[in-house]
Amino acid sequence: MTAIANNEKVTTISKEAEIVTLINVFEVEPENQQLLVDLLVKATEDTMYKLPGFISANIHKSKDGKWVTNYAQWRSVEDFKAIFQNPEALSHMPAIGKIAKSSPVLYEVCYTKNP
């Protein structure tokens, strides 16, 4: 099973999907939470979704205002790492880094349970 069916890019949480998942947790001051969300959405809409290997991005914000999480999926580790060679992608990072601390980690799905 793959996350890309009929050239559609969709978020798929499946042990069988041969993709890599970025879970990037950002710590942010509550007064900057929405600004961070807006910056991440802008980076995704302007650049990330156009890059080879991009599958999906899902931005979550905590109820307490202190956290934002980006759950993004890429076709491969190499596709994800290519972000850091892309000047347009890199141009979004300083503004984000000024208001938040991030902890990006790449994952693979190893278990899911659905009813």
N, C-alpha and C positions, 0 to 999 in steps of 0.2 A: 504494500500500500504506500502511495506517495502523497505528499501534501499538495501536489500540483496535478490536478486532473483536468483534462481538456483545456490546458493553458490557463486555468483559473488559479489565482493565488488566494488561498484561504488558510486561516489558522486551523491547524489540525493537531490535536494532542493525541498521539498514538505511538505506541511502542514500535509499530511496524514502519512508521514514516521515517525515511532516511533523510533527516534534516538535522540542523543544529538550532538550539534555542538559546537566545541571549536573554538572561534575566538580569536587568540592570536596576539596582535599587539606589535611589537618590535620597539623601538626607537634605532637607531644605527647611528654612525658616517658614512658618506658616504664612507669613505675609507675602512670600515669594512662590508659594506652591502653584497658584494658577499661572503665574508667569512662566515657571518651569514647564508646566503642561503645555502652554502655548508655544514655547521654544521647541519642545520635542515634537509637537504636531507639525510645526513649520518645517523643521529639519526633515521629517518624514515626507511631508507633502511636496516640498521643494526639491528634495534630493534622494533620500534613501530608497523610496519605492521605485525609482528609475534605475537603480544599480543592479547589475547582474547578480542573480541569486537571491534577491529579496523576495520573501514570501508574504510576511505580514508584520504588523506592529500593533501592539495593544497597550495603551497608556492607562495606568491605574493611579488614582490618588487616594491617600488615606483619609479617613474621617477626621483624624486629629490635626491634619494640615502639615505634618512633619515629614511625610514620605511620598515619593512618586516612584512607581515601578514601570519600567518598559519591558514588556514581554514580547520579544521580536523573534521571528523565525527566518532562517537563511538556508539556502540549499546546501551549503557546506561551510566548514571552518575557513577555507580559503576565500570563499566569497565574502564572509564576514570580515576577515582580516584585510581585504582589499579596500575597505572603507578608509583605512589609515594611510592609504596611498592616493586617495582621491581628494584634491584640493577643495572641491565644492563641499564634500562631506565634512572635511576638517574645519571649514569656515564656520560651521555651526557650533563647534565645541567650546570655544572660549567664553561665549555668553552663558552657556550652560554651566561651565566650570566656575564662573564668578559667583553663582548663587547657590550651588549645590555640590555636595560630595557624592561621588558615585562609587558603586561596587559592582562592576560588570563581571559576569561569570557566564561561560558557555556550558550548556547542559545537553544531555540526551534524555529522552523519556524512557524510563525503565519500568514503569507500572502505571496503569490506569484501571479504574473500576467504575463501570456505569451500570445502572440498574437494568 
